[in-house]
Every structure is written in C-alpha cells, then in structure tokens.
Amino acid sequence: MTLKRMDNVLIVVDDLEAVKAFFLELGLELEGETTVEGPTVDRLIGLQNVRATLVFLRTPDGHGRIELDKFHTPEPIRIGPEDAPVNALGIRRLMFAVEALDDVVDRLLAHGAELVGEVVQYGNTYRLAYVRGPEGILVALAEQLVESASA
C-alpha cells in the first residue's frame, strides 16, 4: 500500500464566513459546503453530539484543498494565542504560489489581513510574504521570479 496524495488540510474556525471570504479573496475556489452530525461523526472524531458546518475550498489547479470546520456543538476550544509567532510549535502556516505578489498582498490587506514582516526577495528566484488572516491564520505567499531549468 502506498500513499496516493494529501487530500486536504483542516482548519477549525469560529468565524466561518470571514475565513471563507479570506481564502476566496486569495483565489481558492469553493468546492462545497455541508453540515455533519450524528453517531457516525461522533465515533469518527471521538467527540459527542457533534454538529459542524464544513466548507471545502480548492486551489485553481485542483490539487490543493482546505477544509474549514465551524463546530456548533461541542463548543470549539482555543489553544494558544491567535497571533502565535512563526516559530511556535505546531502547524504554523499554509504556503501558496501566486502571481503578482504585491497585488495579492494588497487585496488581502484590504480584506483585513496583516503583513507579518516585510515582502522580501530571496535571491533571484522568489519574492515572499507572510500575512496573518482571520483568526490568526498564517499564509505564506511565494512569487517565482525565474523558472527553474527543470520546469
């Protein structure tokens, strides 16, 4: 048996609409939305009386996916501060390849995101930026400047 692919990354959120709007503004596409509940869900995730709204988003190429979950019951639990620094333990950020980095950053800032540090150029190959979106979600953006020889 071999691994086939990574299907998605789950982000549990409180303000589902704000986080969904942030990722749609970034350029992800809405794949679907549903509510789940019942004994099968309870058994799967090891909680009782689960009721949650799920939003599925995908990258334009169809390969990357994010699942946003808003738990109605039981109440979600916040662990750690929303503005945890990049070196805090755990899953810390999602990275996306973008075109026109400055335009993407400007759109996200206008949508309420914050620039974490500065937009930087890494050698002659990438321009990079970290932004913090709703609920402290860190997103890294990378604009490739030079196509690699193997591409």
Secondary structure as a PSIPRED ss2 file (coil, helix, strand):
# PSIPRED VFORMAT (PSIPRED V4.0)

   1 M C   1.000  0.000  0.000
   2 T C   1.000  0.000  0.000
   3 L C   1.000  0.000  0.000
   4 K C   1.000  0.000  0.000
   5 R C   1.000  0.000  0.000
   6 M C   1.000  0.000  0.000
   7 D C   1.000  0.000  0.000
   8 N C   1.000  0.000  0.000
   9 V E   0.000  0.000  1.000
  10 L E   0.000  0.000  1.000
  11 I E   0.000  0.000  1.000
  12 V E   0.000  0.000  1.000
  13 V C   1.000  0.000  0.000
  14 D C   1.000  0.000  0.000
  15 D C   1.000  0.000  0.000
  16 L H   0.000  1.000  0.000
  17 E H   0.000  1.000  0.000
  18 A H   0.000  1.000  0.000
  19 V H   0.000  1.000  0.000
  20 K H   0.000  1.000  0.000
  21 A H   0.000  1.000  0.000
  22 F H   0.000  1.000  0.000
  23 F H   0.000  1.000  0.000
  24 L H   0.000  1.000  0.000
  25 E H   0.000  1.000  0.000
  26 L H   0.000  1.000  0.000
  27 G C   1.000  0.000  0.000
  28 L C   1.000  0.000  0.000
  29 E E   0.000  0.000  1.000
  30 L E   0.000  0.000  1.000
  31 E E   0.000  0.000  1.000
  32 G E   0.000  0.000  1.000
  33 E E   0.000  0.000  1.000
  34 T E   0.000  0.000  1.000
  35 T E   0.000  0.000  1.000
  36 V E   0.000  0.000  1.000
  37 E E   0.000  0.000  1.000
  38 G C   1.000  0.000  0.000
  39 P H   0.000  1.000  0.000
  40 T H   0.000  1.000  0.000
  41 V H   0.000  1.000  0.000
  42 D H   0.000  1.000  0.000
  43 R H   0.000  1.000  0.000
  44 L H   0.000  1.000  0.000
  45 I H   0.000  1.000  0.000
  46 G C   1.000  0.000  0.000
  47 L C   1.000  0.000  0.000
  48 Q C   1.000  0.000  0.000
  49 N C   1.000  0.000  0.000
  50 V C   1.000  0.000  0.000
  51 R E   0.000  0.000  1.000
  52 A E   0.000  0.000  1.000
  53 T E   0.000  0.000  1.000
  54 L E   0.000  0.000  1.000
  55 V E   0.000  0.000  1.000
  56 F E   0.000  0.000  1.000
  57 L E   0.000  0.000  1.000
  58 R E   0.000  0.000  1.000
  59 T C   1.000  0.000  0.000
  60 P C   1.000  0.000  0.000
  61 D C   1.000  0.000  0.000
  62 G C   1.000  0.000  0.000
  63 H C   1.000  0.000  0.000
  64 G C   1.000  0.000  0.000
  65 R E   0.000  0.000  1.000
  66 I E   0.000  0.000  1.000
  67 E E   0.000  0.000  1.000
  68 L E   0.000  0.000  1.000
  69 D E   0.000  0.000  1.000
  70 K E   0.000  0.000  1.000
  71 F E   0.000  0.000  1.000
  72 H E   0.000  0.000  1.000
  73 T E   0.000  0.000  1.000
  74 P C   1.000  0.000  0.000
  75 E C   1.000  0.000  0.000
  76 P C   1.000  0.000  0.000
  77 I C   1.000  0.000  0.000
  78 R C   1.000  0.000  0.000
  79 I C   1.000  0.000  0.000
  80 G C   1.000  0.000  0.000
  81 P C   1.000  0.000  0.000
  82 E C   1.000  0.000  0.000
  83 D C   1.000  0.000  0.000
  84 A C   1.000  0.000  0.000
  85 P C   1.000  0.000  0.000
  86 V C   1.000  0.000  0.000
  87 N C   1.000  0.000  0.000
  88 A C   1.000  0.000  0.000
  89 L C   1.000  0.000  0.000
  90 G C   1.000  0.000  0.000
  91 I C   1.000  0.000  0.000
  92 R C   1.000  0.000  0.000
  93 R C   1.000  0.000  0.000
  94 L E   0.000  0.000  1.000
  95 M E   0.000  0.000  1.000
  96 F E   0.000  0.000  1.000
  97 A E   0.000  0.000  1.000
  98 V C   1.000  0.000  0.000
  99 E C   1.000  0.000  0.000
 100 A C   1.000  0.000  0.000
 101 L H   0.000  1.000  0.000
 102 D H   0.000  1.000  0.000
 103 D H   0.000  1.000  0.000
 104 V H   0.000  1.000  0.000
 105 V H   0.000  1.000  0.000
 106 D H   0.000  1.000  0.000
 107 R H   0.000  1.000  0.000
 108 L H   0.000  1.000  0.000
 109 L H   0.000  1.000  0.000
 110 A H   0.000  1.000  0.000
 111 H C   1.000  0.000  0.000
 112 G C   1.000  0.000  0.000
 113 A C   1.000  0.000  0.000
 114 E E   0.000  0.000  1.000
 115 L E   0.000  0.000  1.000
 116 V C   1.000  0.000  0.000
 117 G C   1.000  0.000  0.000
 118 E C   1.000  0.000  0.000
 119 V C   1.000  0.000  0.000
 120 V E   0.000  0.000  1.000
 121 Q E   0.000  0.000  1.000
 122 Y E   0.000  0.000  1.000
 123 G C   1.000  0.000  0.000
 124 N C   1.000  0.000  0.000
 125 T C   1.000  0.000  0.000
 126 Y E   0.000  0.000  1.000
 127 R E   0.000  0.000  1.000
 128 L E   0.000  0.000  1.000
 129 A E   0.000  0.000  1.000
 130 Y E   0.000  0.000  1.000
 131 V E   0.000  0.000  1.000
 132 R E   0.000  0.000  1.000
 133 G C   1.000  0.000  0.000
 134 P H   0.000  1.000  0.000
 135 E H   0.000  1.000  0.000
 136 G H   0.000  1.000  0.000
 137 I C   1.000  0.000  0.000
 138 L E   0.000  0.000  1.000
 139 V E   0.000  0.000  1.000
 140 A E   0.000  0.000  1.000
 141 L E   0.000  0.000  1.000
 142 A E   0.000  0.000  1.000
 143 E E   0.000  0.000  1.000
 144 Q E   0.000  0.000  1.000
 145 L C   1.000  0.000  0.000
 146 V C   1.000  0.000  0.000
 147 E C   1.000  0.000  0.000
 148 S C   1.000  0.000  0.000
 149 A C   1.000  0.000  0.000
 150 S C   1.000  0.000  0.000
 151 A C   1.000  0.000  0.000
